């Protein structure tokens, strides 16, 4: 059966990720989910890298764990030998009016940052939803909500990228 960290089908529907390069800014978009009760809600992880004072900001009603993801992402990328550019990095988790809770936003933020940096090709991101907490050494740690996320991804004909330790749980989605 393929990689235990993946489930679902690949790439149907609208473009699920994109990278736009223009002038002094780069925008990358990648998909994840938020949980509201038992509902799974699609969230766009938008990353802009632009000229300006060096900073890393997360907006879109993040809770403390989400706001702290910038430090986990920075450390994990460093563990992979990647340095963040000395530019202004803005991460928007849309829709902005939906509260975002939990550390599972780490992985989609890191993936979108790497796409904006040109480290990952944007077409490799199409058709997937990701969730996972990053350890400081870049391991992807288990998070709550993998099964409902896998069911939602499968229902929308997308694959799921999740911690390998939860691949068996995700596989139940089909």
DSSP file (Angstrom, degrees, kcal/mol; ACC not computed):
  #  RESIDUE AA STRUCTURE BP1 BP2  ACC     N-H-->O    O-->H-N    N-H-->O    O-->H-N    TCO  KAPPA ALPHA  PHI   PSI    X-CA   Y-CA   Z-CA
    1    1 A X              0   0    0      0, 0.0     0, 0.0     0, 0.0     0, 0.0   0.000 360.0 360.0 360.0  80.3    0.0    0.0    0.0
    2    2 A X        -     0   0    0      2,-0.1     2,-0.1     3,-0.1     5,-0.0   0.628 360.0 -17.9  22.6-165.7    2.3    3.2   -0.5
    3    3 A X    >   -     0   0    0      1,-0.2     3,-2.0     2,-0.1    -1,-0.0  -0.399  57.3-137.7 -62.5 128.0    3.7    5.4    2.1
    4    4 A X  T 3  S+     0   0    0      1,-0.3   166,-0.2    -2,-0.1   167,-0.2   0.666 101.5  63.9 -65.8 -13.3    1.9    5.1    5.5
    5    5 A X  T 3  S+     0   0    0    165,-0.1   157,-1.6   162,-0.1     2,-0.4   0.435  97.3  67.7 -87.7   1.5    2.0    8.8    5.9
    6    6 A X  E <   +A  161   0A   0     -3,-2.0     2,-0.3   155,-0.2   155,-0.2  -0.944  54.5 163.5-123.2 142.1   -0.2    9.4    2.8
    7    7 A X  E     +A  160   0A   0    153,-0.7   153,-1.8    -2,-0.4   164,-0.1  -0.971  39.3  37.0-146.1 163.5   -3.8    8.5    2.2
    8    8 A X  E    S-A  159   0A   0     -2,-0.3   151,-0.3   151,-0.2     2,-0.2  -0.314  86.2 -55.3  91.9-175.8   -6.5    9.5   -0.3
    9    9 A X        -     0   0    0    149,-0.5     2,-0.4   144,-0.2     3,-0.2  -0.600  53.9-105.8-102.5 163.3   -6.3   10.3   -4.0
   10   10 A X        -     0   0    0     -2,-0.2   117,-0.2   148,-0.2   148,-0.1  -0.760  69.1 -23.7 -98.4 137.8   -4.1   12.8   -5.8
   11   11 A X        +     0   0    0     -2,-0.4     2,-0.3   115,-0.2    -1,-0.2   0.732  66.4 146.5  47.0  68.1   -5.1   16.1   -7.3
   12   12 A X        +     0   0    0    145,-0.8    -1,-0.1   144,-0.3     2,-0.1  -0.841  52.1  19.9-115.4 165.1   -8.7   16.7   -8.3
   13   13 A X  S    S-     0   0    0     -2,-0.3     3,-0.1     2,-0.0   144,-0.0  -0.420 107.6  -4.0  81.6-156.1  -10.6   19.9   -8.2
   14   14 A X  S    S-     0   0    0      1,-0.2     2,-0.2    -2,-0.1   113,-0.2  -0.185  91.6 -75.8 -71.8 164.7   -9.1   23.4   -8.1
   15   15 A X        -     0   0    0      1,-0.2    -1,-0.2   111,-0.1     3,-0.1  -0.452  43.6-162.8 -60.9 123.8   -5.4   24.0   -7.8
   16   16 A X        +     0   0    0     -2,-0.2     2,-0.3     1,-0.2    15,-0.2   0.603  67.9  19.9 -91.6 -13.5   -4.5   23.3   -4.2
   17   17 A X        +     0   0    0     13,-0.1     2,-0.3    27,-0.1    13,-0.2  -0.992  63.4 170.9-151.7 152.8   -1.2   25.1   -4.1
   18   18 A X  E     -B   29   0A   0     11,-1.0    11,-2.3    -2,-0.3     2,-0.4  -0.989  21.4-145.5-157.9 156.9    0.6   27.7   -6.0
   19   19 A X  E     -B   28   0A   0     -2,-0.3     2,-0.5     9,-0.2     9,-0.2  -0.998  14.4-167.6-127.9 128.2    3.6   29.9   -5.9
   20   20 A X  E     -B   27   0A   0      7,-3.1     7,-2.7    -2,-0.4     2,-0.5  -0.969   1.8-168.1-117.4 125.2    3.5   33.5   -7.3
   21   21 A X  E     +B   26   0A   0     -2,-0.5     2,-0.3     5,-0.2     5,-0.2  -0.954  18.4 154.5-114.7 126.9    6.7   35.4   -7.8
   22   22 A X  E >   -B   25   0A   0      3,-2.4     3,-2.1    -2,-0.5     2,-0.1  -0.897  58.5 -48.3-155.4 122.2    6.6   39.0   -8.5
   23   23 A X  T 3  S-     0   0    0     -2,-0.3    -1,-0.0     1,-0.3     0, 0.0  -0.327 121.1 -14.9  58.4-122.2    9.1   41.8   -8.0
   24   24 A X  T 3  S+     0   0    0     -2,-0.1    27,-0.8    -3,-0.1     2,-0.4   0.132 123.1  75.3-102.6  20.4   10.4   41.6   -4.4
   25   25 A X  E <   -BC  22  50A   0     -3,-2.1    -3,-2.4    25,-0.2     2,-0.4  -0.968  53.5-164.4-135.4 151.0    7.8   39.3   -3.0
   26   26 A X  E     -BC  21  49A   0     23,-2.2    23,-2.8    -2,-0.4     2,-0.4  -0.998   7.5-165.4-130.0 133.9    6.9   35.6   -3.2
   27   27 A X  E     -BC  20  48A   0     -7,-2.7    -7,-3.1    -2,-0.4     2,-0.4  -0.986   6.2-177.7-122.6 129.0    3.6   34.1   -2.2
   28   28 A X  E     -BC  19  47A   0     19,-2.8    19,-3.3    -2,-0.4     2,-0.4  -0.967   7.5-160.9-123.0 142.7    3.1   30.3   -1.7
   29   29 A X  E     +BC  18  46A   0    -11,-2.3   -11,-1.0    -2,-0.4     2,-0.3  -0.983  14.3 167.4-127.1 133.3   -0.2   28.7   -0.8
   30   30 A X  E     - C   0  45A   0     15,-2.2    15,-4.0    -2,-0.4     2,-0.3  -0.979  27.9-117.1-142.7 153.9   -0.7   25.3    0.8
   31   31 A X  E     +dC 129  44A   0     97,-0.5    99,-1.8    -2,-0.3     2,-0.2  -0.694  36.9 146.2-102.1 144.9   -3.7   23.6    2.4
   32   32 A X  E     - C   0  43A   0     11,-2.6    11,-2.6    -2,-0.3     2,-0.3  -0.764  35.0-113.3-146.1-165.7   -4.4   22.3    5.8
   33   33 A X  E     - C   0  42A   0     97,-0.4     2,-0.3     9,-0.2     9,-0.2  -0.939  10.5-152.4-137.1 158.9   -7.4   22.0    8.1
   34   34 A X  E     - C   0  41A   0      7,-2.5     7,-2.9    -2,-0.3     2,-0.5  -0.888  20.1-130.0-122.8 159.6   -8.8   23.4   11.3
   35   35 A X  E     + C   0  40A   0     -2,-0.3     2,-0.4    66,-0.2     5,-0.2  -0.941  21.3 178.3-116.3 131.8  -11.2   21.7   13.7
   36   36 A X  E >  S- C   0  39A   0      3,-2.4     3,-2.0    -2,-0.5     2,-0.4  -0.882  72.0 -54.2-130.7  99.0  -14.3   23.2   15.1
   37   37 A X  T 3  S-     0   0    0     -2,-0.4     0, 0.0     1,-0.3     0, 0.0  -0.573 120.7 -23.5  65.7-125.7  -16.0   20.7   17.2
   38   38 A X  T 3  S+     0   0    0     -2,-0.4     2,-0.3    -3,-0.1    -1,-0.3   0.430 118.2 104.0 -95.1   0.0  -16.4   17.6   15.0
   39   39 A X  E <   -C   36   0A   0     -3,-2.0    -3,-2.4     2,-0.0     2,-0.5  -0.606  60.9-147.9 -85.3 142.3  -16.3   19.7   11.8
   40   40 A X  E     -C   35   0A   0     -2,-0.3     2,-0.5    -5,-0.2    -5,-0.2  -0.950  17.8-165.9-108.0 123.3  -13.1   19.8    9.7
   41   41 A X  E     -C   34   0A   0     -7,-2.9    -7,-2.5    -2,-0.5     2,-0.1  -0.932  21.1-118.3-117.5 130.1  -12.7   23.2    7.9
   42   42 A X  E     -C   33   0A   0     -2,-0.5     2,-0.4    -9,-0.2    -9,-0.2  -0.396  31.0-168.8 -64.5 137.9  -10.3   23.8    5.1
   43   43 A X  E     -C   32   0A   0    -11,-2.6   -11,-2.6    -2,-0.1     2,-0.5  -0.998  14.6-140.9-130.8 133.0   -7.6   26.4    5.8
   44   44 A X  E     -CE  31  94A   0     50,-2.6    50,-2.4    -2,-0.4     2,-0.8  -0.825   8.7-150.9 -92.0 127.6   -5.2   28.0    3.3
   45   45 A X  E     -CE  30  93A   0    -15,-4.0   -15,-2.2    -2,-0.5     2,-0.5  -0.879  20.2-173.2 -96.9 105.8   -1.7   28.5    4.5
   46   46 A X  E     -CE  29  92A   0     46,-2.8    46,-3.0    -2,-0.8     2,-0.5  -0.880   4.2-170.3-105.5 128.7   -0.5   31.5    2.7
   47   47 A X  E     -CE  28  91A   0    -19,-3.3   -19,-2.8    -2,-0.5     2,-0.5  -0.979   3.2-172.0-123.0 127.5    3.2   32.6    2.9
   48   48 A X  E     -CE  27  90A   0     42,-2.7    42,-2.7    -2,-0.5     2,-0.5  -0.975   5.2-168.0-117.1 129.1    4.6   35.8    1.6
   49   49 A X  E     +CE  26  89A   0    -23,-2.8   -23,-2.2    -2,-0.5     2,-0.3  -0.977  26.2 160.0-113.6 119.0    8.3   36.5    1.6
   50   50 A X  E     -CE  25  88A   0     38,-2.5    38,-2.5    -2,-0.5   -25,-0.2  -0.885  44.6 -84.2-137.2 163.5    8.9   40.2    0.8
   51   51 A X  S    S+     0   0    0    -27,-0.8     2,-0.3    -2,-0.3    36,-0.1  -0.332  78.7  82.1 -62.6 150.7   11.6   42.9    1.2
   52   52 A X  S    S-     0   0    0     34,-0.2     3,-0.1    -2,-0.0     2,-0.0  -0.837  84.7 -22.8 141.6-177.9   11.7   44.6    4.6
   53   53 A X  S    S-     0   0    0     -2,-0.3     2,-0.2     1,-0.1    34,-0.1  -0.356  78.9 -95.3 -61.7 140.6   13.0   44.1    8.0
   54   54 A X        +     0   0    0     32,-0.2     2,-0.3    34,-0.1    34,-0.3  -0.401  68.9 136.4 -61.7 120.3   13.7   40.5    8.9
   55   55 A X  E     -f   88   0A   0     32,-1.6    34,-2.6    -2,-0.2     2,-0.4  -0.976  44.7-145.6-158.5 164.9   10.6   39.1   10.7
   56   56 A X  E     +f   89   0A   0     -2,-0.3     2,-0.4    32,-0.2    34,-0.2  -0.913  27.5 176.5-140.1 107.9    8.4   36.0   10.8
   57   57 A X  E     -f   90   0A   0     32,-2.6    34,-3.1    -2,-0.4     2,-0.5  -0.927  18.1-158.2-120.9 137.9    4.8   36.7   11.6
   58   58 A X  E     +f   91   0A   0     -2,-0.4     2,-0.3    32,-0.2     4,-0.2  -0.973  21.2 172.2-114.7 124.0    1.8   34.4   11.8
   59   59 A X  E     +f   92   0A   0     32,-3.1    34,-2.0    -2,-0.5    -2,-0.0  -0.791  37.4  87.0-124.5 168.2   -1.7   36.0   11.4
   60   60 A X  S    S-     0   0    0     -2,-0.3    40,-0.1    32,-0.2    -1,-0.1   0.765 112.6 -57.9 108.9  40.5   -5.2   34.7   11.1
   61   61 A X  S    S-     0   0    0      1,-0.2    39,-2.9    38,-0.1     2,-0.2   0.917  77.0-179.3  56.9  51.8   -6.4   34.2   14.7
   62   62 A X  B     -h  100   0B   0     -4,-0.2    -1,-0.2    37,-0.2    39,-0.2  -0.575  19.8-136.6 -78.7 143.4   -3.6   31.9   15.8
   63   63 A X     >  -     0   0    0     37,-1.9     4,-2.7    -2,-0.2     5,-0.2  -0.272  41.4 -84.6 -81.9-177.2   -3.6   30.6   19.4
   64   64 A X  H  > S+     0   0    0      1,-0.2     4,-2.1     2,-0.2     5,-0.1   0.889 129.6  51.7 -58.6 -42.8   -0.4   30.4   21.4
   65   65 A X  H  4 S+     0   0    0      2,-0.2     4,-0.4     1,-0.2    -1,-0.2   0.881 112.9  45.5 -63.5 -38.6    0.6   27.0   20.0
   66   66 A X  H >4 S+     0   0    0     34,-0.3     3,-1.3     2,-0.2     4,-0.4   0.919 111.3  51.7 -70.7 -43.4    0.1   28.3   16.4
   67   67 A X  H >< S+     0   0    0     -4,-2.7     3,-1.0     1,-0.3     4,-0.2   0.866 107.5  53.9 -60.9 -35.7    2.0   31.5   17.1
   68   68 A X  T >X S+     0   0    0     -4,-2.1     4,-1.3     1,-0.2     3,-1.3   0.606  84.4  87.6 -73.9 -10.6    4.9   29.5   18.5
   69   69 A X  H <> S+     0   0    0     -3,-1.3     4,-3.4    -4,-0.4     5,-0.3   0.809  74.8  69.4 -59.5 -28.7    5.1   27.5   15.3
   70   70 A X  H <> S+     0   0    0     -3,-1.0     4,-2.3    -4,-0.4    -1,-0.3   0.881 101.3  45.8 -58.4 -36.4    7.4   30.1   13.8
   71   71 A X  H <> S+     0   0    0     -3,-1.3     4,-2.3    -4,-0.2    -1,-0.2   0.889 113.8  47.4 -74.5 -38.5   10.1   29.0   16.2
   72   72 A X  H  X S+     0   0    0     -4,-1.3     4,-2.7     2,-0.2    -2,-0.2   0.912 114.6  47.5 -66.7 -40.6    9.5   25.3   15.6
   73   73 A X  H  X S+     0   0    0     -4,-3.4     4,-2.7     2,-0.2     5,-0.3   0.935 111.9  49.8 -64.3 -46.5    9.6   25.9   11.8
   74   74 A X  H  X S+     0   0    0     -4,-2.3     4,-2.0    -5,-0.3    -2,-0.2   0.934 115.0  43.9 -57.6 -47.8   12.7   28.0   12.1
   75   75 A X  H  X S+     0   0    0     -4,-2.3     4,-2.2     2,-0.2    -2,-0.2   0.905 113.7  50.0 -66.0 -43.0   14.5   25.3   14.1
   76   76 A X  H  X S+     0   0    0     -4,-2.7     4,-1.1     2,-0.2    -2,-0.2   0.913 111.1  48.4 -64.4 -42.8   13.3   22.4   12.0
   77   77 A X  H  <>S+     0   0    0     -4,-2.7     5,-2.9     1,-0.2     3,-0.4   0.902 110.6  52.5 -64.0 -38.9   14.4   24.1    8.8
   78   78 A X  H ><5S+     0   0    0     -4,-2.0     3,-1.6    -5,-0.3    -2,-0.2   0.889 104.7  55.2 -61.5 -39.3   17.8   24.9   10.4
   79   79 A X  H 3<5S+     0   0    0     -4,-2.2    -1,-0.2    57,-0.3    -2,-0.2   0.775 106.7  52.0 -64.3 -25.4   18.1   21.2   11.3
   80   80 A X  T 3<5S-     0   0    0     -4,-1.1    -1,-0.3    -3,-0.4    -2,-0.2   0.429 125.3-104.6 -87.8  -0.2   17.6   20.4    7.6
   81   81 A X  T < 5S+     0   0    0     -3,-1.6     2,-0.4     1,-0.3    -3,-0.2   0.652  81.0 128.1  86.5  16.3   20.4   22.9    6.7
   82   82 A X      < -     0   0    0     -5,-2.9     2,-0.4    -6,-0.2    -1,-0.3  -0.895  42.9-157.4-109.2 134.7   18.0   25.6    5.5
   83   83 A X        -     0   0    0     -2,-0.4     2,-0.1    -3,-0.1     3,-0.1  -0.899  24.0-116.5-107.8 138.7   18.2   29.2    6.7
   84   84 A X        -     0   0    0     -2,-0.4     5,-0.0   -10,-0.1     2,-0.0  -0.461  40.7-102.8 -66.7 143.4   15.2   31.5    6.5
   85   85 A X        -     0   0    0      1,-0.1     2,-2.3    -2,-0.1    -1,-0.1  -0.344  29.2-111.0 -66.3 151.2   15.9   34.5    4.2
   86   86 A X  S    S+     0   0    0    -32,-0.1     2,-0.2    -3,-0.1   -34,-0.2  -0.434  86.4  99.2 -81.1  65.4   16.6   37.8    5.9
   87   87 A X  S    S-     0   0    0     -2,-2.3   -32,-1.6   -32,-0.2     2,-0.7  -0.774  87.3 -75.9-137.7 179.3   13.3   39.2    4.7
   88   88 A X  E     -Ef  50  55A   0    -38,-2.5   -38,-2.5   -34,-0.3     2,-0.5  -0.772  45.6-167.5 -85.6 118.1    9.8   39.8    6.0
   89   89 A X  E     -Ef  49  56A   0    -34,-2.6   -32,-2.6    -2,-0.7     2,-0.5  -0.939   4.6-174.7-109.7 121.7    7.9   36.5    6.2
   90   90 A X  E     -Ef  48  57A   0    -42,-2.7   -42,-2.7    -2,-0.5     2,-0.5  -0.974   6.9-165.0-118.8 127.5    4.2   36.7    6.7
   91   91 A X  E     -Ef  47  58A   0    -34,-3.1   -32,-3.1    -2,-0.5     2,-0.5  -0.956   5.9-169.2-110.2 123.3    2.1   33.6    7.2
   92   92 A X  E     -Ef  46  59A   0    -46,-3.0   -46,-2.8    -2,-0.5     2,-0.8  -0.961   9.7-157.8-113.4 126.0   -1.7   34.0    6.9
   93   93 A X  E     -E   45   0A   0    -34,-2.0     2,-0.4    -2,-0.5   -48,-0.2  -0.891  35.4-122.4-102.3 106.1   -4.0   31.2    7.9
   94   94 A X  E    S+E   44   0A   0    -50,-2.4   -50,-2.6    -2,-0.8     2,-0.1  -0.801  90.2  51.4-106.9 140.9   -7.3   31.9    6.0
   95   95 A X  S >  S-     0   0    0     -2,-0.4     3,-1.3   -52,-0.2    -2,-0.0   0.289  74.5-159.5 -77.5 142.2  -10.1   32.3    6.7
   96   96 A X  T 3  S+     0   0    0      1,-0.3     4,-0.1    -2,-0.1   -36,-0.1   0.724  83.9  60.7 -68.7 -23.0   -8.9   35.0    9.1
   97   97 A X  T 3  S+     0   0    0      2,-0.1     2,-0.5   -37,-0.0    -1,-0.3   0.434  86.1  88.4 -88.5   2.9  -12.1   35.0   11.2
   98   98 A X  S <  S-     0   0    0     -3,-1.3     2,-0.1    -5,-0.2    -5,-0.0  -0.889  83.1-121.2-101.7 123.9  -11.8   31.3   12.2
   99   99 A X        -     0   0    0     -2,-0.5     2,-0.5   -37,-0.1   -37,-0.2  -0.414  23.2-147.9 -64.2 134.6   -9.7   30.6   15.4
  100  100 A X  B     +h   62   0B   0    -39,-2.9   -37,-1.9   -40,-0.1     2,-0.4  -0.929  20.4 179.8-109.0 124.7   -6.7   28.3   14.7
  101  101 A X        +     0   0    0     -2,-0.5   -66,-0.2   -39,-0.2     3,-0.2  -0.969  32.3  30.5-128.7 139.2   -5.7   26.0   17.5
  102  102 A X  S >  S-     0   0    0     -2,-0.4     3,-0.6     1,-0.1   -39,-0.1  -0.115  77.2 -88.1 107.0 162.8   -3.0   23.4   17.9
  103  103 A X  T >  S+     0   0    0      1,-0.2     3,-1.9     2,-0.1    31,-0.3   0.448  96.8  95.5 -86.9  -1.8    0.5   22.6   16.7
  104  104 A X  T 3> S+     0   0    0      1,-0.3    28,-1.7    -3,-0.2     4,-0.5   0.594  71.1  72.1 -69.2  -7.5   -0.6   20.7   13.6
  105  105 A X  H <> S+     0   0    0     -3,-0.6     4,-2.1     1,-0.2    -1,-0.3   0.609  75.5  85.2 -79.1 -11.9   -0.2   23.9   11.6
  106  106 A X  H <> S+     0   0    0     -3,-1.9     4,-2.7     1,-0.2     5,-0.2   0.937  88.0  47.2 -54.8 -52.9    3.7   23.5   11.8
  107  107 A X  H  > S+     0   0    0     25,-2.4     4,-2.7    -4,-0.3     5,-0.2   0.930 112.9  45.8 -62.4 -49.5    4.0   21.2    8.9
  108  108 A X  H  X S+     0   0    0     -4,-0.5     4,-2.3     1,-0.2    -1,-0.2   0.875 113.5  51.4 -63.3 -33.2    1.9   23.1    6.3
  109  109 A X  H  X S+     0   0    0     -4,-2.1     4,-2.6     2,-0.2    -2,-0.2   0.946 111.7  46.7 -64.8 -46.2    3.6   26.3    7.4
  110  110 A X  H  X S+     0   0    0     -4,-2.7     4,-2.6    -5,-0.2    -2,-0.2   0.909 112.6  49.7 -61.8 -42.6    7.0   24.8    6.8
  111  111 A X  H  X S+     0   0    0     -4,-2.7     4,-2.1     2,-0.2    -1,-0.2   0.923 112.8  46.4 -62.8 -44.5    6.0   23.3    3.5
  112  112 A X  H  X S+     0   0    0     -4,-2.3     4,-2.5     2,-0.2    -2,-0.2   0.885 112.0  51.3 -67.4 -37.9    4.6   26.7    2.3
  113  113 A X  H  X S+     0   0    0     -4,-2.6     4,-2.1     2,-0.2    -2,-0.2   0.935 110.5  48.9 -62.3 -45.3    7.7   28.5    3.5
  114  114 A X  H  X>S+     0   0    0     -4,-2.6     5,-2.3     1,-0.2     6,-1.1   0.872 111.3  49.9 -64.2 -35.7   10.0   26.0    1.6
  115  115 A X  H ><5S+     0   0    0     -4,-2.1     3,-1.0     4,-0.2    -1,-0.2   0.918 110.5  49.4 -66.7 -42.5    7.9   26.5   -1.5
  116  116 A X  H 3<5S+     0   0    0     -4,-2.5    -2,-0.2     1,-0.3    -1,-0.2   0.842 109.8  52.1 -64.6 -32.3    8.1   30.3   -1.2
  117  117 A X  H 3<5S-     0   0    0     -4,-2.1    -1,-0.3    -5,-0.2    -2,-0.2   0.597 116.9-116.2 -77.1 -11.6   11.9   29.9   -0.8
  118  118 A X  T <<5S+     0   0    0     -3,-1.0    -3,-0.2    -4,-0.5    -2,-0.1   0.566  85.6 116.9  86.1   9.2   12.0   27.8   -4.0
  119  119 A X  S   <S+     0   0    0     -5,-2.3     2,-0.4    -6,-0.2    -4,-0.2   0.857  76.3  39.3 -77.1 -37.1   13.2   24.7   -2.1
  120  120 A X  S    S-     0   0    0     -6,-1.1     2,-0.3    -9,-0.2    -2,-0.2  -0.921  90.6-117.4-112.3 138.0   10.1   22.7   -3.0
  121  121 A X    >   -     0   0    0     -2,-0.4     3,-1.3     1,-0.1     4,-0.4  -0.569  20.6-134.6 -71.8 136.5    8.4   22.8   -6.4
  122  122 A X  G >  S+     0   0    0     -2,-0.3     3,-1.5     1,-0.3     4,-0.4   0.818 102.2  61.8 -64.0 -30.4    4.9   24.2   -6.0
  123  123 A X  G >  S+     0   0    0      1,-0.3     3,-0.6     2,-0.2    -1,-0.3   0.730  92.6  66.2 -70.1 -18.6    3.4   21.5   -8.3
  124  124 A X  G <  S+     0   0    0     -3,-1.3    -1,-0.3     1,-0.2    -2,-0.2   0.678  99.2  54.2 -70.9 -15.7    4.6   18.8   -5.8
  125  125 A X  G X  S+     0   0    0     -3,-1.5     3,-1.2    -4,-0.4   -94,-0.2   0.600  80.5 115.5 -93.3 -13.4    2.1   20.3   -3.3
  126  126 A X  T <  S+     0   0    0     -3,-0.6  -115,-0.2    -4,-0.4     3,-0.1  -0.325  77.6  15.9 -64.8 133.5   -1.0   20.1   -5.5
  127  127 A X  T 3  S+     0   0    0      1,-0.3    32,-3.0  -113,-0.2     2,-0.3   0.623 102.3 104.3  86.1  13.9   -3.7   17.7   -4.3
  128  128 A X  E <   - g   0 159A   0     -3,-1.2   -97,-0.5    30,-0.2     2,-0.4  -0.930  50.6-157.0-129.4 153.1   -2.6   17.3   -0.7
  129  129 A X  E     -dg  31 160A   0     30,-2.0    32,-3.1    -2,-0.3     2,-0.4  -0.965  22.1-160.0-118.9 140.7   -3.6   18.5    2.8
  130  130 A X  E     + g   0 161A   0    -99,-1.8   -97,-0.4    -2,-0.4     2,-0.3  -0.936  18.1 165.5-126.7 148.5   -0.9   18.4    5.5
  131  131 A X        +     0   0    0     30,-2.1    32,-0.4    -2,-0.4     2,-0.2  -0.940  20.1 117.7-155.4 141.7   -0.8   18.4    9.3
  132  132 A X        -     0   0    0    -28,-1.7   -25,-2.4    -2,-0.3     2,-0.4  -0.768  52.1-109.6 167.9 147.4    1.8   17.6   11.8
  133  133 A X  E     -I  141   0C   0      8,-1.6     8,-3.7    -2,-0.2     2,-0.5  -0.752  33.3-134.3 -91.0 139.3    3.9   19.2   14.6
  134  134 A X  E     -I  140   0C   0     -2,-0.4     6,-0.2   -31,-0.3     2,-0.2  -0.802   9.0-145.3 -96.8 133.0    7.6   19.8   13.9
  135  135 A X    >   -     0   0    0      4,-3.0     3,-2.1    -2,-0.5     6,-0.0  -0.510  33.8-105.5 -82.3 163.1   10.2   18.8   16.5
  136  136 A X  T 3  S+     0   0    0      1,-0.3   -57,-0.3    -2,-0.2    -1,-0.1   0.747 123.6  54.4 -64.1 -22.6   13.2   21.1   16.7
  137  137 A X  T 3  S-     0   0    0      2,-0.1    -1,-0.3   -58,-0.1   -61,-0.1   0.237 125.1-102.8 -94.8  13.0   15.3   18.4   14.9
  138  138 A X  S <  S+     0   0    0     -3,-2.1    -2,-0.1     1,-0.3     2,-0.1   0.470  73.3 143.7  82.1   6.1   12.7   18.3   12.0
  139  139 A X        -     0   0    0      1,-0.1    -4,-3.0    -5,-0.0     2,-0.7  -0.489  53.1-123.8 -69.1 148.8   10.9   15.1   13.0
  140  140 A X  E     -I  134   0C   0     -6,-0.2    25,-0.3    -2,-0.1    -6,-0.2  -0.871  30.6-153.9 -98.1 116.0    7.2   15.2   12.3
  141  141 A X  E     -I  133   0C   0     -8,-3.7    -8,-1.6    -2,-0.7    22,-0.2  -0.565  22.0 -93.8 -93.6 150.6    5.4   14.5   15.6
  142  142 A X        -     0   0    0     -2,-0.2     2,-0.3   -10,-0.2    -1,-0.1  -0.247  42.8-172.5 -60.9 148.2    1.9   13.0   16.0
  143  143 A X    >   -     0   0    0    -12,-0.1     3,-0.6    20,-0.1     2,-0.1  -0.952  27.8 -98.7-137.9 156.4   -1.1   15.4   16.4
  144  144 A X  T 3  S+     0   0    0     -2,-0.3   -40,-0.1     1,-0.2   -12,-0.0  -0.436  97.9  41.4 -70.9 151.4   -4.8   15.0   17.2
  145  145 A X  T 3>  +     0   0    0     -2,-0.1     4,-2.1     3,-0.0    -1,-0.2   0.545  63.9 129.6  96.0   8.9   -7.3   14.9   14.4
  146  146 A X  H <> S+     0   0    0     -3,-0.6     4,-2.8     2,-0.2     5,-0.2   0.923  73.5  51.0 -64.7 -43.2   -5.6   12.8   11.7
  147  147 A X  H  > S+     0   0    0      2,-0.2     4,-2.5     1,-0.2     5,-0.2   0.952 113.0  43.2 -62.6 -50.6   -8.5   10.5   11.1
  148  148 A X  H  > S+     0   0    0      1,-0.2     4,-2.3     2,-0.2    -1,-0.2   0.890 115.3  51.1 -62.1 -35.5  -11.1   13.3   10.6
  149  149 A X  H  X S+     0   0    0     -4,-2.1     4,-2.6     2,-0.2    -1,-0.2   0.907 110.5  49.0 -64.9 -40.6   -8.6   15.2    8.4
  150  150 A X  H  X S+     0   0    0     -4,-2.8     4,-2.7     2,-0.2    -2,-0.2   0.897 110.7  50.3 -65.5 -40.6   -8.0   12.0    6.4
  151  151 A X  H  X S+     0   0    0     -4,-2.5     4,-2.2     2,-0.2    -2,-0.2   0.918 113.0  46.2 -63.0 -43.1  -11.7   11.5    5.9
  152  152 A X  H  X S+     0   0    0     -4,-2.3     4,-1.3     2,-0.2    -2,-0.2   0.905 113.5  48.9 -66.4 -41.3  -12.2   15.1    4.8
  153  153 A X  H  <>S+     0   0    0     -4,-2.6     5,-3.2     1,-0.2     3,-0.3   0.927 112.3  48.1 -63.4 -44.8   -9.2   14.9    2.4
  154  154 A X  H ><5S+     0   0    0     -4,-2.7     3,-1.6     1,-0.2    -2,-0.2   0.890 108.0  55.2 -62.7 -40.2  -10.5   11.7    1.0
  155  155 A X  H 3<5S+     0   0    0     -4,-2.2    -1,-0.2     1,-0.3    -2,-0.2   0.793 111.8  44.1 -64.2 -27.9  -14.0   13.1    0.5
  156  156 A X  T 3<5S-     0   0    0     -4,-1.3  -144,-0.3    -3,-0.3    -1,-0.3   0.172 119.1-111.6-102.4  17.6  -12.5   16.0   -1.5
  157  157 A X  T < 5S+     0   0    0     -3,-1.6  -145,-0.8     1,-0.2     2,-0.3   0.862  75.6 127.9  56.1  43.0  -10.2   13.6   -3.5
  158  158 A X      < -     0   0    0     -5,-3.2  -149,-0.5  -147,-0.1   -30,-0.2  -0.880  56.3-120.6-120.8 157.4   -7.0   14.9   -1.9
  159  159 A X  E     -Ag   8 128A   0    -32,-3.0   -30,-2.0    -2,-0.3     2,-0.4  -0.455  22.7-128.9 -87.8 168.2   -4.2   13.0   -0.2
  160  160 A X  E     -Ag   7 129A   0   -153,-1.8  -153,-0.7   -32,-0.2     2,-0.6  -0.979   9.8-160.3-123.0 131.0   -3.1   13.6    3.3
  161  161 A X  E     +Ag   6 130A   0    -32,-3.1   -30,-2.1    -2,-0.4     2,-0.3  -0.959  34.9 147.0-107.0 119.2    0.5   14.2    4.5
  162  162 A X        -     0   0    0   -157,-1.6   -30,-0.2    -2,-0.6     5,-0.1  -0.855  55.3 -57.8-143.2 172.3    0.7   13.4    8.2
  163  163 A X    >   -     0   0    0    -32,-0.4     3,-2.2    -2,-0.3     4,-0.1  -0.327  47.1-127.6 -56.6 136.4    3.1   12.0   10.8
  164  164 A X  G >  S+     0   0    0      1,-0.3     3,-1.8   -24,-0.2     4,-0.4   0.841 108.2  64.8 -56.4 -34.6    4.3    8.5    9.7
  165  165 A X  G 3  S+     0   0    0    -25,-0.3    -1,-0.3     1,-0.3     3,-0.2   0.697 105.8  45.0 -62.7 -17.8    3.4    7.2   13.2
  166  166 A X  G <> S+     0   0    0     -3,-2.2     4,-2.3     1,-0.1    -1,-0.3   0.224  79.3 105.3-110.1  12.5   -0.3    8.0   12.3
  167  167 A X  H <> S+     0   0    0     -3,-1.8     4,-2.0     1,-0.2    -1,-0.1   0.873  78.9  53.8 -59.6 -38.7   -0.3    6.6    8.8
  168  168 A X  H  > S+     0   0    0     -4,-0.4     4,-0.6     2,-0.2    -1,-0.2   0.892 108.7  49.0 -63.3 -39.9   -2.3    3.6    9.9
  169  169 A X  H >4 S+     0   0    0      1,-0.2     3,-1.0     2,-0.2     4,-0.2   0.919 111.9  48.7 -64.0 -44.0   -4.9    5.8   11.4
  170  170 A X  H >< S+     0   0    0     -4,-2.3     3,-1.9     1,-0.2     4,-0.2   0.832 100.2  66.6 -65.8 -32.3   -5.1    7.9    8.2
  171  171 A X  H >< S+     0   0    0     -4,-2.0     3,-1.8     1,-0.3    -1,-0.2   0.745  83.8  73.7 -62.9 -23.3   -5.4    4.7    6.1
  172  172 A X  T << S+     0   0    0     -3,-1.0    -1,-0.3    -4,-0.6    -2,-0.2   0.740  83.4  69.8 -62.2 -20.5   -8.8    4.0    7.7
  173  173 A X  T <         0   0    0     -3,-1.9    -1,-0.3    -4,-0.2    -2,-0.2   0.662 360.0 360.0 -73.2 -14.7  -10.2    6.9    5.5
  174  174 A X    <         0   0    0     -3,-1.8    -2,-0.1    -4,-0.2    -3,-0.1   0.415 360.0 360.0 108.9 360.0   -9.7    4.8    2.4
